[in-house]
Amino acid sequence: MSDAVAVKACLKFSHDHRLLVEPACGAALSVIYENSKALAPFQKIAVIVCGGNGVSIDLLAKWRKDFSLD
């Protein structure tokens, strides 16, 4: 999992749920957002989402720019 993919998931999650999460959480979310084949055998999947104490809108915007995710 790359940092860019984790940040992309953070951005998608913030758009979908209006909550900020850190890239460590984005790594777990990216498995869902990227439709990982590893999840194919499962019908129900739960992802525990942790808080975003170390992230802000400005930081997410910086990462978006850093990883060219526009």
N, C-alpha and C positions, 0 to 999 in steps of 0.2 A: 504494500500500500504506500503510495507516495504522499508527501505532504500536500501536494496540489489536489489530489483526489479527496483527502480528508477535509481540506478547506472548502472544496466544492460542495461536499455534503453539509458542512456547517452552514454555508450560504443557502442551500436548498432548504434545509431544516428551518432556518430563520424565516425564510419566505413562507414556507408552508404553515408554520406554527407560531410565528412571532416570538420565538425564544432564541436566545443566544447560547451556543455551546462551544466548547473549546475543541481544537483539532483532535485531541485524544478521543473525545466522544464522536467527532466526525468520522474517525476511522471506523468505528463500529457502525455508524449510520451509512457509511459508503457501501457497505456490503449489501444493504437494502436498496439504496438509490442506484447502484451500478448493476443491479440484478445479477448478483454473483451466482455462478453455476453451482457453487458449494451448497446453496440453499435449495436447489431444485427438488431434492427428495422430501422436503418438509412442506406441510400444508399450513401450519401455523407457526409464526415466528414472533418472538418478543425481543425488543431491544430496550434495555434500561438506559435512559438518557440522564446524564449527570449535568449539573449546573454549569454555568458559564462565568464563574467568578473572575477568571483571568482573561476575559475577552470583552471587547466593546464593538460597537458599530464601526468606529474609526479603525480599529485593528482589523476587523474583517474586510473593510474596504482596502486597507493597505495590502493584506494578503491577496485579495482578489487581483489587485494591480500587479503585485510581485509575481504571481503565478499566471498572469495573463488569462484570467478566467472570464473575461467579458465576452 
